[in-house]
Amino acid sequence: MFWAKRQFQWAQFAPYQDCMEKLLMANATRYREFMMFMMEVRAGLADVYVGVPTKELLAVFDGFEPVADVPKVIDTLLVADVNAIKDAGFEFKHNTPAGRK
């Protein structure tokens, strides 16, 4: 998978979420390789991560910077197959001891 991230305020990421869903539908047989989640930086500000199966698909995500490492504990799932997220070793913050406080 190829990963990139970009920081957004509030729900400014919504057009990219729509784009991710369209890419996923256009490549339905590879649905497990399309992921989008966010990590809250502070109230109203979040890092949004996108994961796609080919480097070329990252080109549609203007302003996103490629990253080699992504957090394995995530705040909010925006687009993905939940089983694929778990199979890839991701965990939801609210399921961790720190997130249950």
Secondary structure, 3 states (H helix, E strand, C coil): CEEEEEEEECCCCHHHHHHHHHHHHHCHHHHHHCEEEEEEEECCEEEEEEEECCHHHHHHCCCCEEECCCCCEECEEEECCHHHHHHCCCEEHHHCCCCCC
